[in-house]
Amino acid sequence: MVLLGPTGSGKTALSLTLARRFAGEIVSCDSVAVYCEMEVGTAKPAADERRAIPHHLIDVLPPNRFCTAGDYSRLAREALGEIVSRHHLPIVTGGTGLYLRALLEGLFAGPKRSEEIRTRLRSSAQRHGPGWLHRLLRRLDPAAAARIHSNDRPKLIRAIEVCLAARQPLTEAWKAGRDPLTGYRILRVGLDPPRAQLYARIDSRATEMFAHGLVAETRSLIGKYGDSPRAFDSLGYRQARALLRGEATESEAIAATSQAHRNYAKRQLTWFRREPEVRWLAGFGDDPSIAAQAIALVEENL
């Protein structure tokens, strides 16, 4: 089964409940939880929870190794096969929509990342200013540019990179097809708690992250790996880095972290609304009534 929803919606609590009930193993679908040593800002399950229930795709890479959606899909599919071989229920849970899409639908066979092209594009964007990457993509692939926001720099760079490396538009490369996950009956369960209560939880979590040592952890990670790993641009760590550089006070960093997570929750819900056949539950995963509904859905589909 797949358990999806925005940050702070209680996915971890519900996944543990379901795993205990149905002899399940949990496959994390989180683009930050894959990295070792990043604890405070990731909301990973507690160590005792990971000992009690088998978890996969948590702490599998050092922070200076970038995990692409393709890397995640390969590792997650391997984990699914291992779980099924033990006659256990795989429970994929997390909030990284691109990782989930790569796992379930596969990825198009595009060219590999080219740091040379990416460096040139970043330099060009810095010279030409805001909007340059989007204008460039419009010339190379108008259809892709229409789907990608002008401020979404990572997606713009990837789309342009594909156009240049493959010598064809990204939209043409997509037509080559993908490799969807087969051999599984997939139950998608989504958590959609009341927005005001969700935001209150997000605000509380942001405060707790800083109170529980996020800045010290970030300082330690930078001391060990430098300031360049992409993982350190994750929500929470990005704001802690600004605090360490003297660009924000602690209260400003906490407020920025909270707002960034709120914005992320909105984007997650927008993304997951496009997932097919999701059985939405209007509450938090740690609510017993929501857990009971989720249990009933799994029992119906076993």
C-alpha positions in Angstrom: 0.0 0.0 0.0 1.0 3.7 -0.4 0.4 6.2 2.4 0.7 9.7 1.2 0.0 13.2 2.5 1.5 16.6 3.5 4.2 17.1 6.0 2.9 17.0 9.6 -0.2 14.9 8.7 0.8 11.9 10.8 2.0 9.5 8.1 4.6 8.0 10.3 2.2 7.2 13.2 -0.3 5.6 10.8 2.3 3.6 9.0 3.5 2.1 12.3 -0.1 1.2 13.3 -0.7 -0.5 9.9 2.6 -2.3 10.0 1.9 -3.7 13.4 -1.6 -4.8 12.4 -0.7 -6.4 9.0 2.8 -7.7 9.4 4.1 -4.8 7.4 7.5 -3.3 6.6 7.8 0.4 5.9 9.5 1.9 2.8 10.3 5.5 3.3 9.5 7.9 0.4 11.3 10.9 1.7 14.1 12.8 -0.2 15.9 13.8 3.0 15.4 10.7 5.2 17.6 8.8 2.8 20.6 10.6 4.2 22.6 9.5 7.2 23.4 12.0 10.0 20.5 14.3 9.2 18.2 13.6 12.1 16.7 16.7 13.8 15.4 18.3 10.6 14.0 15.1 9.0 11.3 13.8 11.4 12.5 10.3 10.8 10.9 7.6 12.9 12.5 7.2 16.3 15.3 4.6 16.7 13.1 2.3 18.8 10.3 2.4 16.2 12.8 1.5 13.5 14.0 -1.4 15.6 10.4 -2.7 16.2 9.3 -2.4 12.6 11.6 -3.0 9.6 12.2 0.3 7.8 13.8 0.8 4.4 15.4 3.7 2.5 16.3 5.6 5.7 20.0 6.4 6.3 21.2 4.8 3.2 23.5 7.5 1.8 25.9 10.1 3.1 24.7 13.7 2.7 27.3 14.5 0.0 25.8 11.8 -2.3 22.8 13.1 -4.2 19.9 10.6 -4.4 18.0 11.1 -7.7 14.5 10.0 -8.2 15.9 7.2 -10.4 18.2 6.1 -7.6 15.3 6.0 -5.2 13.1 4.1 -7.6 15.7 1.4 -8.0 16.4 1.0 -4.3 12.7 1.1 -3.4 11.8 -1.6 -6.0 14.5 -3.8 -4.6 13.1 -3.3 -1.1 9.6 -4.1 -2.3 10.8 -7.4 -3.8 12.5 -8.3 -0.5 9.5 -7.5 1.6 7.1 -9.5 -0.6 9.5 -12.5 -0.5 9.0 -12.6 3.2 5.2 -12.5 2.8 5.0 -9.1 4.5 3.0 -6.1 3.5 5.0 -3.3 1.9 3.9 0.1 3.2 5.4 3.0 1.1 5.0 6.2 3.1 6.3 9.7 2.7 5.7 13.1 1.1 8.2 13.3 -1.8 5.9 13.2 -4.8 8.6 12.9 -7.4 10.1 9.9 -5.7 6.7 8.3 -5.5 6.0 8.9 -9.2 9.4 7.4 -10.1 8.6 4.3 -8.0 5.1 3.7 -9.3 5.2 5.1 -12.9 8.9 4.9 -13.7 11.1 7.5 -15.3 11.7 8.3 -18.9 15.0 7.2 -20.3 16.6 10.6 -20.5 20.3 11.5 -20.5 22.3 11.4 -17.3 23.0 14.5 -15.3 25.7 16.6 -16.8 27.5 18.8 -14.2 29.2 20.6 -17.1 25.9 21.6 -18.7 24.4 22.5 -15.3 27.3 24.7 -14.3 27.0 26.6 -17.6 23.3 27.1 -17.2 23.7 28.4 -13.6 26.4 30.8 -14.8 24.2 31.9 -17.7 21.2 32.4 -15.4 23.4 34.5 -13.0 24.6 36.7 -15.9 21.2 37.2 -17.6 19.0 37.5 -14.4 15.6 36.2 -13.4 13.5 34.6 -16.1 16.4 33.7 -18.3 16.2 29.9 -17.9 12.4 30.0 -18.6 12.9 32.1 -21.7 15.6 29.7 -22.9 13.4 26.7 -22.3 10.6 28.3 -24.2 12.8 28.5 -27.3 14.0 24.9 -26.9 10.7 23.3 -25.8 7.6 25.5 -25.5 5.4 22.6 -24.3 7.8 21.9 -21.4 8.1 25.6 -20.5 4.3 25.9 -20.3 4.3 23.2 -17.6 7.2 24.4 -15.5 7.0 27.5 -13.3 9.5 30.3 -14.2 10.9 30.1 -10.6 11.4 26.4 -10.5 15.1 26.5 -11.2 15.9 22.7 -10.7 13.2 21.6 -13.1 14.1 24.3 -15.7 17.8 23.2 -15.6 16.9 19.6 -16.0 14.5 20.3 -18.9 17.1 22.4 -20.7 19.8 19.8 -19.9 17.7 17.1 -21.5 17.1 19.2 -24.6 20.8 19.9 -25.0 22.2 16.5 -24.2 19.5 14.5 -26.0 19.3 17.0 -28.9 15.5 16.8 -28.7 12.8 18.5 -26.6 12.1 17.1 -23.2 8.5 16.4 -24.3 9.8 14.2 -27.2 12.0 12.3 -24.7 8.9 11.6 -22.5 7.2 9.9 -25.5 9.8 7.2 -25.4 7.9 5.8 -22.4 8.6 4.8 -18.9 8.9 1.7 -16.8 5.9 1.5 -14.5 5.9 -0.7 -11.4 4.1 -4.0 -12.2 3.1 -7.1 -10.2 1.5 -5.3 -7.3 -2.1 -4.3 -6.4 -1.6 -0.8 -5.1 -3.9 0.8 -2.5 -3.4 4.5 -2.2 -4.5 6.1 1.1 -4.1 9.9 1.6 -4.2 12.0 4.7 -5.9 15.4 4.4 -6.2 17.0 7.8 -7.9 20.3 8.5 -5.6 23.1 7.2 -5.6 25.2 10.4 -4.7 22.3 12.6 -2.1 21.1 10.1 -0.4 24.5 10.1 -0.5 24.6 13.9 1.4 21.3 14.0 3.9 22.6 11.4 4.5 25.7 13.5 5.1 23.6 16.6 7.5 21.3 14.7 9.6 24.2 13.4 10.0 25.5 16.9 10.9 22.0 18.2 13.5 21.5 15.5 15.5 24.5 16.6 15.0 23.7 20.3 16.3 20.2 19.8 19.5 21.1 18.2 19.0 21.7 14.5 21.5 24.5 14.4 24.2 22.5 16.1 23.5 19.5 13.8 23.8 21.7 10.8 27.0 23.2 12.0 28.4 19.7 12.5 27.3 18.5 9.1 28.9 21.6 7.4 32.1 21.0 9.3 32.2 17.4 8.0 30.9 17.8 4.5 31.3 21.4 3.6 28.4 23.8 2.7 27.8 22.5 -0.9 25.8 19.2 -0.6 22.4 19.7 -2.1 20.8 17.9 0.9 21.7 20.9 3.1 19.3 23.0 1.1 16.4 21.0 2.6 13.8 22.8 4.6 15.0 23.6 8.1 18.6 23.0 7.2 18.5 25.9 4.7 17.2 28.3 7.4 19.7 27.0 10.0 22.5 27.7 7.5 21.1 31.3 7.1 21.2 31.6 10.9 24.8 30.4 11.0 25.9 32.8 8.3 24.3 35.7 10.3 21.7 36.3 7.7 18.8 35.7 10.1 18.1 35.7 13.8 16.8 32.5 15.5 13.2 33.8 15.6 13.5 34.8 11.9 14.9 31.4 11.0 12.1 29.6 12.9 9.4 31.7 11.2 11.0 31.1 7.8 11.1 27.4 8.5 7.5 27.3 9.5 6.4 29.2 6.4 8.5 27.1 4.1 6.9 23.9 5.5 3.5 25.4 5.1 4.2 26.2 1.5 5.6 22.7 1.0 2.4 21.2 2.5 0.3 23.1 -0.1 2.5 21.9 -2.9 2.4 18.3 -1.7 -1.4 18.3 -1.6 -1.6 19.8 -5.1 0.8 17.1 -6.3 -1.0 14.2 -4.6 -4.4 15.3 -5.8 -3.1 14.2 -9.2 -2.5 10.7 -8.0 -5.1 8.2 -9.3 -7.5 6.4 -7.0 -6.4 7.8 -3.7 -8.7 7.0 -0.8 -8.6 10.3 1.1 -9.1 10.4 4.9 -9.9 13.8 6.4 -7.7 13.8 9.5 -4.4 13.0 11.1 -2.7 9.7 11.0 -2.3 9.5 14.8 -6.1 9.9 15.3 -7.6 6.6 16.3 -10.7 7.1 14.2 -8.5 7.8 11.1 -6.4 4.7 11.9 -9.6 2.6 12.1 -10.7 3.9 8.7 -7.3 3.1 7.2 -7.3 -0.4 8.7 -10.7 -1.0 7.2 -9.4 0.1 3.7 -6.5 -2.3 3.9 -8.7 -5.2 5.1 -11.0 -4.6 2.1 -8.1 -4.8 -0.3 -6.2 -7.8 1.1 
